[in-house]
Amino acid sequence: MRTLIAIAASLTISFASNHASACFVRSPQPVQVWVDQVAIDIRGNVAEKHYVCGFKNPNGGAIVGGECYMELEPGSQVDALTVSVDGSKTTAEILPVEEANEVFKNIVKEGGSPALLEYFGNQLIRTKLPNIPAGQVVTVDLRYTTVLKRHGDFLRVRCLNTNPKPLQQKLKKAGVKVRIKSAEPIKAVYSPTHPVEIEEEKDWDVVVKWSEEDYLPKYPFVLYVKSAKQALGAGLLTHHPPGEDGSFMLLLSPGHGSAATPDWLQTGVPKDIVFCVDTSGSMLKDRKIEQLKQALTYCVSELREGDRFNIVDFNTGVRSMAKSGLVESNDETEATALDYVDRLHARGGTAIKDALDQSLLLLSAGRTEDAAVTPMIVFVTDGLPTIGELEPDKILKETSKLNSDGVRLFVFGQGYGVNARLLDQLAKQNSGEADYALPDEKIEDFIKPFFDRVGTPVLSNVSVEIEGVETYDIYPRTVTDLYRGEQLILVGRYRGSGAGKVVLRGQSSDGEQVLKYDVEFSAEAVSEDNAFLPRLWAGRRIDELLSIAAGQDPAPAEIIEEVVGLATRYGIITPYTSFLIEERPGTSGGAAAAEEQAGRVRRDLRRFWGKSSEFNSSLDRGKAQKQNVEDAKAAALARKNSSLSGNASDLYRQAADELSKSSLSGQKKSALDAVQFIADRTFYQRNGRWEQAEFPNHAVAKLNTVELGGDAYFELLKKDALAARYLALGNVVVNLDGEWYEVK
């Protein structure tokens, strides 16, 4: 891990915090961190790191150069260190922790930004930074080799280290590329901070990439890598603050990059699938019917040996390719199916309930005794039910009742004409997923990658048990299948500590598999390691609670109270907690504040359910429906990212984004601008300062005031291992060693 810090010799201090670097320049005018690229090659547990950072002078005159600092985690062993500036090699030195801390203290004492205290306690690499001509970019190139530390069952890569700061600046471009070579097969690759892509490259087992332009940073880049000899790898991450229950994340994966064994893992289990597609008249618009036919053609062509299928299309009526049951996938049935797809055309109404009934009956009629077979429906529609049963609640109830065989229902909504709440609940209640294509997006671009992902189940009817340690509130609540190339992620809470055992059961092409793994649940400790876990778990818990609340009017008080408590603690902005980012006199927070806006929340939930009398005009209904689809699409993406690709920040980021554009908040700024996350603590920007989430208003009289940069200020650094990280926020109210302090 490293952070670039550029220091010049003038009096004025300007600060730019970015995803790649923390850069500040003591000069009359600011220097901008322009580009940051990180390339890391990992062989075993040895990492060769290569950082390239560009500093731009956006001013009219030249900037006098200073010193460039690059941060290292404490205890890092550095070999083969080379630094070059604009292509010319230069000398560099490593400052031990004590000297580095003095650098940070002196900066604050001289009136510099306290934000750099985030790096207090780390080593520094120091080198000279030359003058930067007006409008030009100076590039710093750093290369070194280090040994990675293990965190539980994983190797952890951490770089581009900048937590949220009051002062931020976009990068023109930032990116990370990690290439991994391991003696054992790579089983899990997980980033809790960024939506990474996993690729293949010659001579490497796994290549992980992330990049973004015009990027406003929020989090350091963190990557966990797990390798193992077992057919299915399992890894455990834990976080256990003192005096609290712990949080954990369990990752199970068939692996990446290397050939998998045994045979059942290569073969996968067969699937029974019905493609249930909308061919109503509205599908003519924007050539949606043609996009649908292309997607179906792809899916049929990608069916594997042993798969069985059928196609149901519906408008005013319901039809199917095969009149009963399912047909086996082979050249003959594929040709028949492609001909059937080619003859589909759009007309008539939308008989959603009848189509779902028919699809479930076809799967039931074709059911075999093979317990490993995965039954699923791919359901595509662009509209509301207009034929047969129209009431969403009844459709949900009857579909769940008819689905006695555990069929997975994967739902795709197209355009703004759908009932997003109905489609979301159909997927949730039937062990599936929902996704949405907006009017300017092609449905085939959603269905094709989905089908690639679920095309090869390796285990069906999966169950996971954890023995030896008490666990609770594990999400997802139910697990159905595990697919090749994907990882199953479970998050939950635990009490106690010590050795545990994970027992994974599932049906494979070679019968039932029972796999056991020894894991270790950590004891209580003050640590920043895996501090994202409680927030990730809280996001899952709140997601479940809001789904329950959406179905009840009014929402039960105990649900509101739990949502408010979790959301306040972990900075997850919900419709019930917009008061957290509002500065209104007399707002005390907690459940009472939530009740102040309960009426408008309930109206919004009723609108989402399509029951509100306030939306009588077609214009109002259209606006509400459009917003619901966009919100549901974004939430579905966040949920998928956080549970599959490992982006832990998506759930609470999405909640904030939805609130910022919702009629509930009236806020013009993004809610996340008022929320900062430091380790496992949450801070809110209120009353001109950052307040720790747990700070109660009645504690004002007990607040110890400390002057920023004074002697007492630096004494606070000794009270908590993470104190410097909290004080980096500047004007802050924080609890240290059981007492409340205000730094100002």
C-alpha positions, 0 to 999 in steps of 0.5 A: 500500500502506498500514498503519494504526498507532495510537499513544497516549501511555501506557506499556503497549504492546498490539499487534494485527496484522491483514490490513488494518492493523498497529495498536498502541496504547501505553495501559493497554488494547488497541485492536482493529482491527475492520473494514478495507475497500479500494477501488482504481480503476485507469485505465491505471497510475494508481490511486485508493485509498480505505481505510476502517479501524475501530478499536474500544475493547473495554474498559470505559473510554475510550482516550486517542487518539494518532497514526494512521500509514498506510504507503506503499511507498518512492517512492510518489507521492501526490496528492489526499490526504484523511483523515477521522476519523468523517466529519470531515476532518483534516490529515495529513502524509507522513513521508519514509523517514528520519523514518519509520525513526526512529519505528520505532526509537524504538518498539523502544527504548522497549520497543514491539513489534519487529513494526513493523520490518516496515514499516522503510524505508517512508514514513508518512502521519501523522494524529491519532486521537481518543479512543475511548469504551468499546465504540465504533468510530472510523473512519479514511477515507483517499483518495489517488491514486498511480502504480502501478509495473510488475513485469516484464510486470505492474502490481502492486497491494499493500495490506493489508500484514501478514506473519505475526506472533507476535501476531495478532487476527481482524478482524470483516470485511476486503475488497478491491475493485479496478476496472480500466479499460485501453486494452488488453484485460486478459489476466491477473489473478492474486493469489498471496495470496488466492482472488479473484473476477472480476466484470463491472461497467458501465464497467469492464473487470474487477472483482476482489473478495475479502472475508472475515468473522472473518478471521485474516490471514496475508499482504498482499493482492497482485494482478498485472494484465496487459494486451496487444493480442495475441489471447492475452496472456502475462506472466512473473514471476521471482524470482532470489536471489543464488547460486541458480537462479531461479523463474518463473511464466508466465501465458497467458490469452485475456483478461477483460472485453474482446471478444476477437479474432480469430474463432477466439478468439471461436468456440472449438473443439468438444468431444467429451464423454461424461457417465459417471454412477453410477446404482447403488442408493446414489444413492437416498440423500439424493436424489443421483440427482435432483441428478445429473439436474439437473446433467446437464440443465444440461450438455446444455442448455449444449452448443454448436454443433459439440459432440458427446456421449453419456451413459453410465449404470452400475450393475450393467450399463452403458448409453448413450443412443446405442448407438455413437459420439457424436451432434451437439448440436442441438435434436433430440438435446438433447430425446432426451438430456433424456428419457434423463436424466429416465428414469434411476433408481438400483439395483444395484451399481457397475461403474466399470471397465466404464463407463470402458471403454465411455465411452472406446470411444464417444469412439474410435468417434466420433473425427474427423480434426479435430485441434482437437476436445477429447475429455473424459469427465465421470465421477460416482460415489458409491461403490467398484467392486463389479462387474467389476474391483475392484482400483484399480491394475488399473483405473488401468492398464487405463484409461490403456492404453485411453486412447490418444486423450488423453481428458481425464477429469474426476472427481466423487466424491459422499459418503464412499463413494468411493475418493479415491485411485483417483479422484484418480489417474484424473484425474491420469493422464488430464489431468483434475481431481478434485473431491468433494462431501461428504454435505451438499453438492449435486453439481450445485453442483460440476458446473455451475460446472465445465461453465461453465469448460470449456464453451469451449476456445479452444485444444486440444493446447496445448504451450509452449516457452521458448527463450533461457534454460535452464528445468527442472522446469516444472509442470504437466508437461503442458498440454492445453487453454486455456479462454475466461475462464481463464488457464494458469499454469506455474511452474518454475525457470531458470538464467542470465538475459536475453531469452527467447522463449515459443512457444505452439502449439495447435489452434484452430477455424481450424487450428494457431496458433503465438504467440510472446512476448518475455520477460525473465528477471531476473538475481540480486538481493536483492529481495522482489519475487515472493518467493512464486514459489519456494514456489509451485514447491516446492509443485508439486514436493512434490505430484508427489513425494508422488504418486510416493511414495504408489505405492511401499512403501517410498517411495524414500529419494531422494524422501524426502530431496528432500521433506524438503529442499524442505519444510524450506526453504519451510515446506511441512508434509508427513507426512515433515516433522512434526518441523519443528513438534515440539519433541522432544529429540534431533530433529536434522532433515533426512532422519534425522528424517524416517526416525524417522517413516517407518514411520507415514508408510508405514502412513498411505500404505498406508491411503490406498491401502486396503492396510493390514491395520490397518484391518480393522473396518468402523468403522476403514475408514469413518473412514479413508475419510471422512478420505481423502475430506475430505483429497482434496477439500481438496487438490483445491480447493487445487490448483485455486485455486493453478493457476487462480485464482492462490492461491499459498498454498493448497498449503502451507496445505493441507498444514499443515491436513491435517497438523494433523488427521492421525493422523500429527502428534498436533498440536492446533494448526494447523501454520501457527502454527509457520511464518512466511514472510518474503520467500523465507525460512521461519522455524519456532517452536522452543525459544521463538524463531523459527529460520530454516529453514536454521539447523543445530543444529551452528551453535549455537557460532557464534551471535552473540547480540544484545540486542533494541533495543540498539545492535548490534541496529540495526546489523543493519538495515544488513546486509541490505535485508530485515533489518528484516523478519526482525527484526520476528519478535522473538526470532529466529535469522537469517542476515545477510551469511553470519553467524548471529545470535540476537536475544533 
